[in-house]
């Protein structure tokens, strides 16, 4: 089939290549002309035969909204727009309604795979009407990992991005657990080779995972991570997961704590710890450290 792909960055560019390897035609547009096959969204749409499928891989929020707004004026009834970025599921419902008014279908798709997706395939979670999903199915089949798993029609519009959001929330908590265990192992004198402890867990243990494999890769590159600063950003999905938990009264203590740990990483000198140190000094006479 033919596909229009908007956004050819780290993810989009590799996705274009993987889809082409499966024998499909991909026409890509990006604001960077060095990456693009065409020079405008209009040229992209005009290059496709109907019914068209256009996959959007641009940053969530304003960039996605403006792209979908422009496509709504260029596409025809029966065409389908796929949002494969990290949009919030509530935006999906809005986009689907706007496009439906013009007879254009909408599918939201959470995509996981990062820089490894070109070779390994991408885990896909998509939401939308079955008829619209069917028009995109050959592309889903090209992108997914080989085998019976790795993609799912999660439900109605918004279900794909909601599932990907929860996936990323779980990812936050898993990474935090590995990080805490690593720090504790590094702290004690009795464990003399933390990297090899992590490596030993890769086989035969219940905590083995791809994340553990990646942790070992990182330790092979820098055994004690001395070259890194203890700072970790959050891309939004962790916050949305916690907000959804509050809205639905679902307790998520591990995921919530892992999100807050990221916030703590941004503080060179924690204001909270200042108060805790002051209180410990007040009630117990515990020593405090002053600024030098």
N, C-alpha and C positions, 0 to 999 in steps of 0.2 A: 504494500500500500504506500501511499504518499503521506508525508507528515510535514507540517510546518513546525519549526522549533524556535521559540523566542527565548534568547538568553543562552550564550555559549561559553559560560565561565567554566570553573573547575568541574562542576557536575554536568552542566548542559553540553559542554564540548565532548566529554567522554560518552555521554548518552547518545549523542549524534553518531559517534563512531560505532558504538555497539549496535545500534539499530541498523546502520548501513551494512555492517558485517552480516546481519541476518537477512540481507537481500532487499531491504526496503529503501525507498527514496526519501531522503530527508533534506528539506530546504531550510537553512538556518538563518536567523537574523539576530544580530547583536549590534549594540551602539558602537562597538569597536569594529571598524570596517575590515581590519586585518583578520577577524574571525568569521565574518559574515559571508554568506553565499549571495545575499541580496542586500539592497541598501535601504529598504523601508518595509514597514509592515504591509503597506499596500502592495508592494512588489511581491512580497511573500505570498499574500492571499491570491494575487492574480496568477501566480505560478502554479497553484494547486488546482486539481480538478475536483469538482464537487461529487458527493458531499465531502467537505473538507474537515480535517482534524488539525487543530493548532494547539500545540503543547507549550505552555508558558512556564519558564524557569527563571524568574526574576525575583528580587527580594520582596518579602511580604510587605503588605501595607500599601503605601502610595504608588510604588512602582508597579505592583500587580494591578491595582485599581485602574491606573491610567492605561495600562496595556489592554486590559479587558474592555475598558470604555472605547478605546480605538478599534479593537477587533469587532465590537458590537456594531459599529458603523460600516465595517468592511465585509463582514461575513453574511451569508445568506441562510434562510430557513433550512433546517436539516443539517447544517454544519455543527461541529462540536468543539468547544474549548475545554482543554484540560489544564488545571492549575496544579503543577507538580512542585511548586515551591513550598515554603514552610508557612503558608498562610494559616491564620486562626480559623477554626471550623465555623465560627459565626459569620466570618466574611464569605465563606462558601455559599451559605444560604442566601445572602444578599446578591452575590454574583449570579447564582443560578436563576433567581427571580428576575434580575435585570435582563439576562440573556433570553430567558424564556419568553419575555414580552416581544422579542423579535423572532421567535421560532428557533432559536439557537440552543443546542444542548450544552450541558455543563457537567464535567466530571472532576472531582477533586482527588488528588493522588499524593499520599505521603510517600516519599522516596528515601530509602536508607541504603547506604553503600559507600558513600564518600569517594575517596580517591581510588578505592579498590574495586569499584563497581564495574569499570570497563572490562576487566578480566573475570571477576567473580560473579557479576550480575548484581542487580539491585533488588532489594526487598521492596515490594510495592503493596500499599494499602489504599484502595480506591473506593469512592462512594459516588452514587448516582443511579439514575434509572438504568435498568438492564439494557434497554435499546441503545442508549448512549454509550454505555460501557462496551457493548458489542462492537461498535464502530472503532473503538480504540484497542480492542483485544489483541490484534496482531502485534501492536507495539508493546503492550504489556508482556506478551509472550517472548518478544525479542529481548526485553530488558531484564526479565526475571532470571534468577539463577537456574541452572539446569536441575532437572528433577521435578518431583511432584509438589514441592512447597516453595515458598518465597514470594507468593502473591495471593491477595485475597480481595474479593468484593465484600467490603466490610459492612455495607448497608446503604442507607440513603445519603443524599448530598450532605457533606460535612463529616461523614463517618470515616473517610480515609484520613483526613487531617487530624481528626480526634484520636484515631488509633495510633497515628505516628506521634502525636503529642504524648500519649501515655507511654509509648515505646521509649521516647526520649527521657521522660521522667524516670522510668526504670533504669535507663542507662546512667542517669545522674547518680542514682543510689548505688548501682553496682560499681561505678568508678570510685565513688567515695569510700566504699568498703575496701576495695583494693588499696586505695591511697592510705587509709588509716592503718591497715595491716602492715603495709610497707614501712610507714613511719615508725611503728612500734618495733618491728624487726630491726630497723636501722639503729634504734635507740639503745638496745641492750648490748652488753659486751659479749654475752655468751654466743650470739649468732654471728659467725665470722664471714658468711657469704650469703647475703640476702638475695642477690640475683639468682643464685643457684637454687635457693629455696623456692623462689617464684617459678623457676624453670621446672623444678620437680613436680609442681602442682599441675603442670600441663597434661599429665597422663594419670589416669586412675583416680582422680579426686572429684568430688561433687562440685567443686568451685572452678573447674576448668571451663574456659570460654574463649571466644575470639578476643575479648577485651584483655584477658590474661595473656594471651599470645602477644598482643600489641604491647602490653606492659613489659614483657620480656624483651621484645624488640627494642623498646626505649632504653631499658637497662643495659642492653648490649652496646648501644650507641654511647651511653653516658652512665656508667655503673651506679653512681650515687646521685645522678641528676644535678650535679654541681653547676652545670651550665645554665640551668633554668631558674627563673624567678618564681616564687610561690604565688602566682596569680592565675586565676582562671575566670574567663568571662562566661556569661550565660547568653544563649541566643534567643531566649524567649519561651521556648516550649516548656521548660521547667516551671516557670512562673505560671503559665497558662494551666499546667497540670494541677498545681496547687490551688489555683483559683477555681478550677472545675470541681476539685474535691470539696472545697468550701461550699460551692453552690449546691452540691449534691449530698452534703453531709457524710462524705466518705473519709475515714481517717487515713492519712498518708504520712505517718511520722518519719519513715526513712527517707522518702523522696523530699519531703519538706526540709528535713535537716540537711540533706545534701545540697539543696538550693541555698540555704542560709550559709553553709560552709563556703560556697563560692563568694557570697557577699563579704564574708570575713576575710577572704584572701586579698581583698582590695584595700584593706586597712593596714597601712604601715605601722600604725600605733593605735590599737583598738581603744576607742573611748569607753566601751563597755568594760574592758579589762581594767581600765583605770579605776572605775567605780568599784569593781570587785576587789581590786588590790587595796583600795582605801577602806572598804568595809572590813576586810580581813584584818587590816591593821588596827581598826577601831575596836573590834570586838575581841580579837585574840592577840593583839600585839605583834602580828606577823610582819616580817620585814617587807618593805616596799623598795622598788628601784626608782630612782629619780633620773630625770633627763640629764644627760651630760652636756 
